[in-house]
Amino acid sequence: MRLAFAPFGRDLVVTEVAADEKVRRHLESLGIMPGCTLRSLYDNAGDVIVRIGEGKLALGKSVAVKIEVSPEGGE
């Protein structure tokens, strides 16, 4: 499922970042890459706030729809 549509309050594992090279590199510099775990904290019509590590990031819907995630543990 895409991050923009994922349930909030759950740990999620990034499985794919379907974006161009520039966006992928930017997300990687923020710690968002395949295999990382994040938690969706808040969702406002596709815009999301996520916790990754000790930090929080706000991602617009246009970026959040490019991030494929699955529930941690494959639930």
N, CA, C and O atoms as CSV, one atom per row, in Angstrom:
chain,resi,resn,atom,element,x,y,z
A,1,MET,N,N,0.846,-1.178,0.000
A,1,MET,CA,C,0.000,0.000,0.000
A,1,MET,C,C,0.887,1.236,0.000
A,1,MET,O,O,2.037,1.190,0.438
A,2,ARG,N,N,0.353,2.314,-0.485
A,2,ARG,CA,C,1.107,3.571,-0.517
A,2,ARG,C,C,1.020,4.267,0.839
A,2,ARG,O,O,-0.007,4.191,1.514
A,3,LEU,N,N,2.081,4.935,1.230
A,3,LEU,CA,C,2.139,5.617,2.513
A,3,LEU,C,C,0.986,6.604,2.674
A,3,LEU,O,O,0.460,6.762,3.775
A,4,ALA,N,N,0.592,7.263,1.600
A,4,ALA,CA,C,-0.488,8.255,1.668
A,4,ALA,C,C,-1.806,7.635,2.118
A,4,ALA,O,O,-2.682,8.344,2.614
A,5,PHE,N,N,-1.959,6.319,1.951
A,5,PHE,CA,C,-3.214,5.652,2.275
A,5,PHE,C,C,-3.066,4.644,3.409
A,5,PHE,O,O,-4.014,3.923,3.723
A,6,ALA,N,N,-1.899,4.586,4.022
A,6,ALA,CA,C,-1.641,3.633,5.091
A,6,ALA,C,C,-2.303,4.099,6.391
A,6,ALA,O,O,-2.457,5.299,6.616
A,7,PRO,N,N,-2.693,3.151,7.243
A,7,PRO,CA,C,-3.275,3.532,8.536
A,7,PRO,C,C,-2.218,4.209,9.405
A,7,PRO,O,O,-1.048,3.826,9.379
A,8,PHE,N,N,-2.627,5.205,10.165
A,8,PHE,CA,C,-1.648,5.873,11.014
A,8,PHE,C,C,-1.583,5.186,12.376
A,8,PHE,O,O,-2.492,4.450,12.763
A,9,GLY,N,N,-0.487,5.442,13.094
A,9,GLY,CA,C,-0.288,4.841,14.402
A,9,GLY,C,C,0.311,3.451,14.360
A,9,GLY,O,O,0.357,2.774,15.387
A,10,ARG,N,N,0.772,3.005,13.195
A,10,ARG,CA,C,1.358,1.669,13.054
A,10,ARG,C,C,2.761,1.781,12.483
A,10,ARG,O,O,3.077,2.700,11.727
A,11,ASP,N,N,3.593,0.822,12.864
A,11,ASP,CA,C,4.927,0.753,12.280
A,11,ASP,C,C,4.810,0.152,10.891
A,11,ASP,O,O,4.098,-0.830,10.681
A,12,LEU,N,N,5.518,0.755,9.945
A,12,LEU,CA,C,5.478,0.341,8.549
A,12,LEU,C,C,6.895,0.185,8.027
A,12,LEU,O,O,7.801,0.907,8.442
A,13,VAL,N,N,7.081,-0.751,7.126
A,13,VAL,CA,C,8.379,-0.966,6.489
A,13,VAL,C,C,8.284,-0.475,5.048
A,13,VAL,O,O,7.363,-0.844,4.319
A,14,VAL,N,N,9.230,0.351,4.647
A,14,VAL,CA,C,9.271,0.841,3.271
A,14,VAL,C,C,9.743,-0.298,2.382
A,14,VAL,O,O,10.799,-0.884,2.622
A,15,THR,N,N,8.958,-0.613,1.349
A,15,THR,CA,C,9.326,-1.695,0.433
A,15,THR,C,C,9.823,-1.171,-0.906
A,15,THR,O,O,10.568,-1.855,-1.608
A,16,GLU,N,N,9.408,0.052,-1.263
A,16,GLU,CA,C,9.821,0.621,-2.552
A,16,GLU,C,C,9.606,2.124,-2.534
A,16,GLU,O,O,8.659,2.623,-1.926
A,17,VAL,N,N,10.496,2.835,-3.207
A,17,VAL,CA,C,10.310,4.264,-3.434
A,17,VAL,C,C,10.249,4.445,-4.944
A,17,VAL,O,O,11.272,4.381,-5.626
A,18,ALA,N,N,9.046,4.670,-5.463
A,18,ALA,CA,C,8.814,4.766,-6.903
A,18,ALA,C,C,8.855,6.225,-7.330
A,18,ALA,O,O,7.832,6.814,-7.681
A,19,ALA,N,N,10.042,6.794,-7.295
A,19,ALA,CA,C,10.216,8.203,-7.631
A,19,ALA,C,C,11.442,8.353,-8.524
A,19,ALA,O,O,12.232,7.423,-8.685
A,20,ASP,N,N,11.581,9.539,-9.096
A,20,ASP,CA,C,12.768,9.771,-9.913
A,20,ASP,C,C,14.012,9.820,-9.020
A,20,ASP,O,O,13.904,9.892,-7.796
A,21,GLU,N,N,15.167,9.781,-9.634
A,21,GLU,CA,C,16.437,9.688,-8.907
A,21,GLU,C,C,16.623,10.832,-7.910
A,21,GLU,O,O,17.083,10.602,-6.792
A,22,LYS,N,N,16.280,12.033,-8.290
A,22,LYS,CA,C,16.456,13.197,-7.417
A,22,LYS,C,C,15.623,13.062,-6.143
A,22,LYS,O,O,16.130,13.296,-5.046
A,23,VAL,N,N,14.363,12.690,-6.278
A,23,VAL,CA,C,13.477,12.530,-5.114
A,23,VAL,C,C,13.942,11.354,-4.267
A,23,VAL,O,O,13.950,11.440,-3.040
A,24,ARG,N,N,14.330,10.255,-4.911
A,24,ARG,CA,C,14.817,9.086,-4.174
A,24,ARG,C,C,16.047,9.432,-3.339
A,24,ARG,O,O,16.144,9.031,-2.179
A,25,ARG,N,N,16.977,10.169,-3.921
A,25,ARG,CA,C,18.185,10.561,-3.185
A,25,ARG,C,C,17.826,11.465,-2.009
A,25,ARG,O,O,18.391,11.328,-0.924
A,26,HIS,N,N,16.890,12.389,-2.223
A,26,HIS,CA,C,16.475,13.290,-1.141
A,26,HIS,C,C,15.845,12.488,0.001
A,26,HIS,O,O,16.169,12.709,1.168
A,27,LEU,N,N,14.950,11.561,-0.335
A,27,LEU,CA,C,14.312,10.748,0.696
A,27,LEU,C,C,15.344,9.889,1.429
A,27,LEU,O,O,15.255,9.715,2.644
A,28,GLU,N,N,16.317,9.356,0.699
A,28,GLU,CA,C,17.379,8.580,1.336
A,28,GLU,C,C,18.165,9.435,2.318
A,28,GLU,O,O,18.541,8.957,3.388
A,29,SER,N,N,18.418,10.692,1.970
A,29,SER,CA,C,19.152,11.577,2.880
A,29,SER,C,C,18.349,11.849,4.155
A,29,SER,O,O,18.919,12.205,5.186
A,30,LEU,N,N,17.034,11.682,4.080
A,30,LEU,CA,C,16.170,11.836,5.249
A,30,LEU,C,C,15.968,10.514,5.990
A,30,LEU,O,O,15.315,10.478,7.032
A,31,GLY,N,N,16.528,9.431,5.454
A,31,GLY,CA,C,16.429,8.126,6.091
A,31,GLY,C,C,15.315,7.244,5.563
A,31,GLY,O,O,15.068,6.168,6.106
A,32,ILE,N,N,14.631,7.689,4.499
A,32,ILE,CA,C,13.530,6.910,3.934
A,32,ILE,C,C,14.038,6.164,2.709
A,32,ILE,O,O,14.316,6.758,1.667
A,33,MET,N,N,14.154,4.830,2.860
A,33,MET,CA,C,14.632,3.969,1.784
A,33,MET,C,C,14.087,2.570,2.024
A,33,MET,O,O,13.662,2.265,3.138
A,34,PRO,N,N,14.088,1.714,1.011
A,34,PRO,CA,C,13.599,0.351,1.209
A,34,PRO,C,C,14.279,-0.323,2.397
A,34,PRO,O,O,15.499,-0.276,2.550
A,35,GLY,N,N,13.454,-0.949,3.232
A,35,GLY,CA,C,13.961,-1.652,4.400
A,35,GLY,C,C,13.860,-0.872,5.693
A,35,GLY,O,O,13.934,-1.458,6.773
A,36,CYS,N,N,13.692,0.442,5.606
A,36,CYS,CA,C,13.600,1.230,6.833
A,36,CYS,C,C,12.197,1.124,7.438
A,36,CYS,O,O,11.219,0.853,6.742
A,37,THR,N,N,12.131,1.344,8.737
A,37,THR,CA,C,10.854,1.315,9.444
A,37,THR,C,C,10.488,2.732,9.842
A,37,THR,O,O,11.324,3.494,10.327
A,38,LEU,N,N,9.234,3.069,9.630
A,38,LEU,CA,C,8.729,4.364,10.054
A,38,LEU,C,C,7.343,4.172,10.649
A,38,LEU,O,O,6.735,3.112,10.506
A,39,ARG,N,N,6.854,5.202,11.313
A,39,ARG,CA,C,5.512,5.154,11.899
A,39,ARG,C,C,4.747,6.360,11.392
A,39,ARG,O,O,5.181,7.501,11.545
A,40,SER,N,N,3.609,6.091,10.789
A,40,SER,CA,C,2.726,7.154,10.335
A,40,SER,C,C,1.995,7.698,11.561
A,40,SER,O,O,1.272,6.963,12.233
A,41,LEU,N,N,2.186,8.989,11.850
A,41,LEU,CA,C,1.610,9.586,13.048
A,41,LEU,C,C,0.320,10.338,12.779
A,41,LEU,O,O,-0.552,10.413,13.645
A,42,TYR,N,N,0.198,10.894,11.583
A,42,TYR,CA,C,-0.949,11.742,11.293
A,42,TYR,C,C,-1.179,11.751,9.798
A,42,TYR,O,O,-0.228,11.770,9.016
A,43,ASP,N,N,-2.425,11.736,9.403
A,43,ASP,CA,C,-2.797,11.738,7.994
A,43,ASP,C,C,-3.852,12.810,7.774
A,43,ASP,O,O,-4.870,12.834,8.466
A,44,ASN,N,N,-3.616,13.689,6.822
A,44,ASN,CA,C,-4.581,14.728,6.471
A,44,ASN,C,C,-4.772,14.691,4.963
A,44,ASN,O,O,-4.058,15.367,4.222
A,45,ALA,N,N,-5.730,13.905,4.516
A,45,ALA,CA,C,-6.053,13.791,3.084
A,45,ALA,C,C,-4.842,13.386,2.243
A,45,ALA,O,O,-4.673,13.877,1.127
A,46,GLY,N,N,-4.008,12.501,2.765
A,46,GLY,CA,C,-2.853,12.025,2.008
A,46,GLY,C,C,-1.549,12.649,2.423
A,46,GLY,O,O,-0.497,12.039,2.233
A,47,ASP,N,N,-1.574,13.860,2.992
A,47,ASP,CA,C,-0.368,14.445,3.572
A,47,ASP,C,C,-0.125,13.721,4.886
A,47,ASP,O,O,-1.065,13.512,5.653
A,48,VAL,N,N,1.110,13.336,5.164
A,48,VAL,CA,C,1.369,12.555,6.369
A,48,VAL,C,C,2.535,13.114,7.170
A,48,VAL,O,O,3.431,13.762,6.630
A,49,ILE,N,N,2.500,12.850,8.453
A,49,ILE,CA,C,3.636,13.100,9.335
A,49,ILE,C,C,4.097,11.731,9.799
A,49,ILE,O,O,3.303,10.926,10.285
A,50,VAL,N,N,5.384,11.478,9.643
A,50,VAL,CA,C,5.939,10.183,10.031
A,50,VAL,C,C,7.055,10.362,11.041
A,50,VAL,O,O,7.737,11.387,11.059
A,51,ARG,N,N,7.231,9.358,11.877
A,51,ARG,CA,C,8.385,9.303,12.770
A,51,ARG,C,C,9.339,8.303,12.155
A,51,ARG,O,O,8.975,7.169,11.844
A,52,ILE,N,N,10.570,8.754,11.987
A,52,ILE,CA,C,11.620,7.868,11.505
A,52,ILE,C,C,12.809,8.075,12.420
A,52,ILE,O,O,13.357,9.174,12.505
A,53,GLY,N,N,13.196,7.031,13.093
A,53,GLY,CA,C,14.232,7.162,14.117
A,53,GLY,C,C,13.711,8.047,15.235
A,53,GLY,O,O,12.623,7.814,15.761
A,54,GLU,N,N,14.478,9.053,15.597
A,54,GLU,CA,C,14.079,9.974,16.657
A,54,GLU,C,C,13.418,11.239,16.117
A,54,GLU,O,O,13.002,12.099,16.893
A,55,GLY,N,N,13.317,11.359,14.798
A,55,GLY,CA,C,12.776,12.574,14.197
A,55,GLY,C,C,11.401,12.394,13.594
A,55,GLY,O,O,10.895,11.280,13.458
A,56,LYS,N,N,10.810,13.524,13.235
A,56,LYS,CA,C,9.515,13.537,12.555
A,56,LYS,C,C,9.670,14.286,11.242
A,56,LYS,O,O,10.430,15.250,11.144
A,57,LEU,N,N,8.931,13.822,10.226
A,57,LEU,CA,C,8.952,14.456,8.917
A,57,LEU,C,C,7.529,14.642,8.426
A,57,LEU,O,O,6.671,13.788,8.648
A,58,ALA,N,N,7.282,15.752,7.763
A,58,ALA,CA,C,6.006,15.966,7.088
A,58,ALA,C,C,6.233,15.710,5.605
A,58,ALA,O,O,7.161,16.254,5.006
A,59,LEU,N,N,5.381,14.881,5.019
A,59,LEU,CA,C,5.487,14.552,3.600
A,59,LEU,C,C,4.173,14.887,2.918
A,59,LEU,O,O,3.105,14.489,3.384
A,60,GLY,N,N,4.250,15.612,1.822
A,60,GLY,CA,C,3.063,15.918,1.043
A,60,GLY,C,C,2.553,14.679,0.331
A,60,GLY,O,O,3.285,13.707,0.139
A,61,LYS,N,N,1.299,14.728,-0.053
A,61,LYS,CA,C,0.681,13.590,-0.726
A,61,LYS,C,C,1.429,13.211,-1.997
A,61,LYS,O,O,1.551,12.027,-2.312
A,62,SER,N,N,1.933,14.204,-2.731
A,62,SER,CA,C,2.629,13.914,-3.988
A,62,SER,C,C,3.881,13.062,-3.772
A,62,SER,O,O,4.287,12.328,-4.673
A,63,VAL,N,N,4.494,13.148,-2.597
A,63,VAL,CA,C,5.648,12.307,-2.262
A,63,VAL,C,C,5.176,11.016,-1.595
A,63,VAL,O,O,5.693,9.939,-1.892
A,64,ALA,N,N,4.201,11.120,-0.700
A,64,ALA,CA,C,3.728,9.956,0.060
A,64,ALA,C,C,3.148,8.871,-0.845
A,64,ALA,O,O,3.219,7.691,-0.500
A,65,VAL,N,N,2.576,9.239,-1.996
A,65,VAL,CA,C,2.031,8.219,-2.901
A,65,VAL,C,C,3.134,7.465,-3.644
A,65,VAL,O,O,2.865,6.441,-4.273
A,66,LYS,N,N,4.350,7.953,-3.578
A,66,LYS,CA,C,5.471,7.287,-4.245
A,66,LYS,C,C,6.189,6.298,-3.340
A,66,LYS,O,O,7.096,5.591,-3.780
A,67,ILE,N,N,5.780,6.248,-2.065
A,67,ILE,CA,C,6.436,5.378,-1.088
A,67,ILE,C,C,5.525,4.200,-0.789
A,67,ILE,O,O,4.441,4.360,-0.228
A,68,GLU,N,N,5.980,3.018,-1.171
A,68,GLU,CA,C,5.230,1.785,-0.932
A,68,GLU,C,C,5.655,1.231,0.430
A,68,GLU,O,O,6.848,1.144,0.723
A,69,VAL,N,N,4.682,0.859,1.258
A,69,VAL,CA,C,4.971,0.335,2.594
A,69,VAL,C,C,4.149,-0.929,2.854
A,69,VAL,O,O,3.156,-1.203,2.180
A,70,SER,N,N,4.600,-1.681,3.849
A,70,SER,CA,C,3.820,-2.821,4.331
A,70,SER,C,C,3.896,-2.784,5.848
A,70,SER,O,O,4.857,-2.258,6.410
A,71,PRO,N,N,2.887,-3.341,6.518
A,71,PRO,CA,C,2.931,-3.371,7.991
A,71,PRO,C,C,4.154,-4.142,8.461
A,71,PRO,O,O,4.524,-5.156,7.868
A,72,GLU,N,N,4.781,-3.655,9.534
A,72,GLU,CA,C,5.937,-4.347,10.090
A,72,GLU,C,C,5.494,-5.720,10.559
A,72,GLU,O,O,4.458,-5.851,11.211
A,73,GLY,N,N,6.261,-6.729,10.238
A,73,GLY,CA,C,5.931,-8.088,10.606
A,73,GLY,C,C,4.985,-8.765,9.601
A,73,GLY,O,O,4.581,-9.912,9.795
A,74,GLY,N,N,4.632,-8.029,8.508
A,74,GLY,CA,C,3.791,-8.607,7.471
A,74,GLY,C,C,2.355,-8.857,7.867
A,74,GLY,O,O,1.684,-9.705,7.278
A,75,GLU,N,N,1.878,-8.130,8.858
A,75,GLU,CA,C,0.494,-8.310,9.318
A,75,GLU,C,C,-0.498,-7.968,8.250
A,75,GLU,O,O,-1.705,-8.065,8.474
